[in-house]
Amino acid sequence: MAAEEQQPSTTTKQQWDSTMSQSQFMERDTVLVLSDTDIVTGSSSKKTSHVFSPSQPRGILHRAFSVFLFDSSTSELLLQQRASTKITFPNVWTNTCCSHPLHGMEPGEVDGPEDVRDGTVMGVKNAAVRKLEQELGIPVGEVKVEEFKFLTRLHYWAADTVTHGGKSPWGEHEIDYVLFATIPSKDKITLKPHPDEVDDVKWVTQSQLLEMFDDENLLFSPWFRLITNRWMIGSGKKEEDQGWWDDLERTMNTDDFCDYETIHRFDPPSEHMGGGGDAGPMFDVAKEVNGTVVATAGDSSKKQGAYGKVKTHKESKVKQLLHVDEVWSAFTLLYLQPLKSNLESDNIKQTFNASDLAFCDDILCKVSRSFAAVIRQLPSEMLVDVLIFYLVLRALDTVEDDMTFFESNEEKVKVLLSFHKTALVDPKWTLMGCGEGDERRLLEEFPKCHSVYAALPEASRRVISDITFRMATGMAEFVDKDLGQGTVDVSQYNRYCHFVAGLVGEGLSRLFSVSGLEQPSLAGELHLSDQMGLFLQKTNIIRDYLEDYVDGRAFWPQSVWKKYSGSGDLGYFANPTTEEARTAGLNCLNELVTDALELVPDCLSYLSKLRCAEVFRFCAIPQVMAIATLDKCYHNEDVFTGVVKIRKGMSCQLINDTTDIFGVHGIFNRFASGIVRRAEKLQKKGYSDPSYERTLKACETIIELTETEAKKAASHASFVNSTVIVASCAAAASCLAYKSPNGVSDNKAITTTTATMASFGLLSFFKMGFMRYLGKRSLVSPLIPAAKLSNKKTKAV
């Protein structure tokens, strides 16, 4: 059964409307779509998420809650019989209230991993209060949010085959949060069930419920039977054999039954398998408990950040191989002309402890493979300074990112603010157990970093310590901010980027200056340094939308995305299922890409002030990667379903072409022109982008700034291409004309393929070599190799 999703039309609190039908509620309400580790990855209408079809055999996994309300004076449980007008599981008896937290509600109903870990789950509890009023007429305040006890989570699914038959188009697939609550007496609570929600209510004891279970004329929801049989009623009088319902005082006043780490997985009984998608068992059988098949999975949220929790969009290897220039660039960078490492320089060997430096180099590769290569190619005068600068900030970032290690935010802030006085002063300082993987190892073996740091020139150490303290201060400012829905506005967005990236740009400029390889004035280019950092950080934030949202710490500014979100929630754009959501997401994305593009003029201005060839390349490579990434992200739906990355071959090609200002300007010109062409094409097709004019203006500014150097590079490339094509064609013709020694022609298909590959290979090889030759002869770069600058310094001294 096909179902079109209809998103809410408002961005404010959704109000209960007694005139709406169940079908209208199914279309309006926006549930929280989940990964199987209970991470919110997007949104969907209630209707769409409950459809069981061949394309989604078990519907869409979403978050739910089940409330169990007890009369503490009698230990009776309040049951409800779901209304006959309900679309899913009508007429069944079930626990007090079962429903879904929704996007776009006030107070908020979206919980993150940290809320689960500490057991607060205020979002789910807020939703429970809302639904108790809507379904049962229990006024807000009669059961307070703080009176709910969160016990555990279960992941289950069930097709509603009892109601709709073996090919039922409806079912449930949820991670359900179990909430217990007690009231002193049933007489103290108001019950006015809504007829569209509830047909009947009943207070029951344990024995009465078990009698109802035995009555074949009564229907029960599969999740209610599951929870009752698995946990609520124990198997004996011993404390370890008791169930949650056996001792309500113990359940409500201790954490004996609380399990926040495990997500318990359950397949349904056989009568609830099948449905419109013919769904069979989903989970591996772990064991059988009280007649119920149980499979469990630990809480994987302890992995730092959301890296690896959402898919990465990559082009197939075949498509990548079709970009022959990029393939050759990768081969060249890996084998013919790799970035040269200067770590083996004599002055480095003589200055630093070899073992500690080897650790720093190794851990750098582990925590950032992409940065390692560009750092290593720096001149020996500043290589280790920048390497340690990066590792210190990465260690600081690990402290900030770990959402589970610290008992309180106050404790985390204390560590952040003292980092420059502890980690950078005490040679034995370590932090055990913070972070994950190689980042944790960096903190636990930090004395090795300190050893190298302590051997740096005093001027470099002052820069690193100062930037570390200022960055930590900025991080501390954001520790207590709720970033689940992004930054508040563009000003806060810029401020965050300044602290985590703009300050890095300032620190690098100061390190370049104190090395003597760049002019002292570069250290004073605070604005340009900051803008260069913001350009890189904003590109990462744009690209990592889904990862950051899943991790519960997002940075897209609300003042931008709320203009487009149909639900008032940042997750509205994630994994969109309607044309409205897709269009809104793309419009928001294009505005943020444009905002980043407007930083490019300052980035180019900064690069123009550099004189050292190696420093230029170190700064330029991340910048060209950023413009290529923005080009890839612009109007790209993949941003909302995973992480978008440029091809590895393209990365290699960009690195090879980033040797001087001509190549860099050519790259910026190329990608800005590409965005313009795409925007204009969309406009001609009738697509209305609110940022269209602003995008064109930003790109045209880039094109104008880079046109002169880009044309020079293009004219040489044109001459080279025409020359090399002739040579390549000659090589291809020679291959085709070749006959084997016995006079018999080789297989034509193989020969043709060989000739074609030879032609493309020669084209790429000669093009690269010829361009370098012509570049040296006519495109005179103002950049000076570090060796010559060092000689000048020596002579001056």
Buried (B, 14 or more C-beta within 10 A) or exposed (E): EEBEBBBBEEBEEBEEEEEEEBEEBBBBBBBBBBBEBBBBBBBBBBBBBBBBBEEBBBBBBBBBBBBBBBBBEEBBBBBBBBBEBBBBBBBBBBBBBBBBBBBBBEEBBBBBBBBBBEEBBBBBBBBBBBBBBBBBBBEEEBBEBEBBBBBBBBBBBBBBBBBBEEBBBBBBBBBBBBBBBBBEEBEEBEBEBBEBBBBEBBBBBBEBBEEBBEEEEEBBBBBBBBBBBBBBBBEEEEEEEBBBBBBBEEBBEEEEBEBBBEBBBBBBBEEBBBBBBEBEEBBEEEEEEBEBBBBBBEBBBBBBBBBEBBEEBBBEEEEBEEBBBBBBBBBBBEEEBEBEBBBEBEEBEEBBBEEBBEBBBBBBBEBBEEBBBBBBBBBBBBBBBBBBBBBBBBBBBBBBBBBBBBEEEEEBBEBBBBBBEBBBEEEEBBBEEBBBEBBBBBBBBBBBBBBBBBBBBEBBBEBBBBBBBBBBBBBBBBBEEEBBBBBBBBEBBBBBBBBBBBBBBBBBBBBBBBBBBBBEEBBBBBBBBBBBBBBBBBBBBBBBBBBBBBBBBBBBBBBBBBEBBBBBBBBBBBBBBBEBBBBBBBBBBBBBBBBBBBBBBBBBBBBBBBBBBBBBBBBBBBBBBBBBBBBBBBBBBBBBBBBBBBBBBBBBBBBBBBBBBBBBBBBBBBBBBBBBEBBEEBBEEEBEBEBBEBBBEBBEBBBEBBBEBBBBBBEBBEEBBEEBBEBBBEBBEEBBEEEEEEEEEEEEEEBEEBBBEBBBBBBBBBBBEBBEEBBEEEBEBEBBEBEEBBEEEEEEE
